[in-house]
Amino acid sequence: MTNFKKFVIAGSVWIALGIILPPDLIGINYVVGAIVVLGTLAKNVKHLHQDVRPVAKLIVLAGALSLSGVILRVIHGAMIGVEFPFPSPADALTLLTYPVFIFAIIRIV
């Protein structure tokens, strides 16, 4: 079985779990799955063609920033007793995702 097929199967299981898990566990499923996906992508960037590698690294960075923002928002919310605090210091990481992703697109064009 190829790595791609394994990735598709694991992703399908991740999505299925997100559908059937109780609401209290969906967030944990999302974070764990996102960490696995980002780790897999970061690990495999080195196998890409040298022209594509910098763009792939930027996309992984954007994903990591976005995920970090989600995690920081949950931590901040737990600290202040609010489920979804807005505004939050996490917004800085989340907003930083956009220029990084746009820069990756510009690198492609």
C-alpha positions in Angstrom: 0.0 0.0 0.0 1.4 3.4 -1.0 1.9 6.2 1.5 -0.8 8.2 -0.3 -3.4 5.5 0.1 -2.5 5.2 3.8 -2.9 9.0 4.1 -6.3 8.9 2.4 -7.5 6.0 4.7 -6.2 7.8 7.8 -7.9 11.0 6.7 -11.1 9.2 6.0 -11.0 7.7 9.5 -10.3 11.1 11.0 -13.3 12.6 9.2 -15.5 9.7 10.2 -14.5 10.1 13.8 -15.3 13.8 13.6 -18.8 12.9 12.5 -19.6 10.2 15.1 -17.8 11.5 18.2 -19.7 13.3 20.9 -19.4 17.1 20.7 -17.0 17.2 23.7 -14.4 15.1 21.8 -14.7 16.7 18.3 -12.2 19.5 19.2 -9.6 17.0 20.5 -10.1 14.9 17.3 -9.6 18.0 15.2 -6.4 19.1 16.9 -4.8 15.6 17.0 -5.7 15.0 13.3 -4.4 18.4 12.3 -1.1 17.8 14.2 -0.7 14.5 12.4 -1.5 16.0 9.0 0.9 18.9 9.5 3.6 16.6 10.8 3.2 14.3 7.8 3.3 17.2 5.4 6.4 18.8 7.1 8.2 15.4 7.1 7.5 14.9 3.4 8.3 18.4 2.1 11.9 17.3 1.6 10.8 14.8 -1.0 9.2 17.4 -3.2 11.0 19.0 -6.2 13.3 21.8 -5.2 11.1 24.4 -7.0 8.0 23.4 -5.0 9.7 22.9 -1.6 9.7 26.6 -0.5 6.0 27.0 -1.3 5.1 23.8 0.5 7.0 24.9 3.6 5.0 28.2 3.6 1.7 26.2 3.4 2.8 24.0 6.3 3.8 27.2 8.2 0.4 28.7 7.5 -1.3 25.5 8.8 0.8 25.5 11.9 0.0 29.1 12.6 -3.7 28.5 12.2 -3.6 25.4 14.4 -1.5 27.3 17.0 -4.1 30.0 17.0 -6.9 27.5 17.7 -5.0 25.9 20.6 -4.1 29.3 22.1 -7.7 30.4 21.9 -8.8 27.3 23.8 -6.1 27.9 26.4 -7.0 31.6 26.7 -10.6 30.7 27.0 -10.0 28.2 29.8 -7.9 30.8 31.6 -10.6 33.5 31.6 -13.6 31.2 31.8 -15.0 32.0 28.3 -15.6 29.2 25.8 -14.8 31.2 22.7 -13.0 34.5 23.7 -13.1 37.3 21.1 -10.9 39.2 20.8 -8.1 36.9 21.9 -4.3 36.9 21.7 -4.8 33.9 19.5 -6.2 36.2 16.8 -2.6 37.4 16.0 -1.6 33.8 15.0 -4.8 33.3 13.1 -4.5 36.5 11.2 -0.8 35.9 10.5 -1.9 32.7 8.6 -3.4 34.8 5.8 -0.4 36.8 4.6 1.8 33.6 4.8 -0.7 31.7 2.7 -1.0 34.7 0.2 2.8 34.9 0.0 2.8 31.1 -0.9 0.3 31.8 -3.7 2.4 34.7 -4.9 5.4 32.4 -5.0 3.5 30.1 -7.3 2.4 32.8 -9.6 
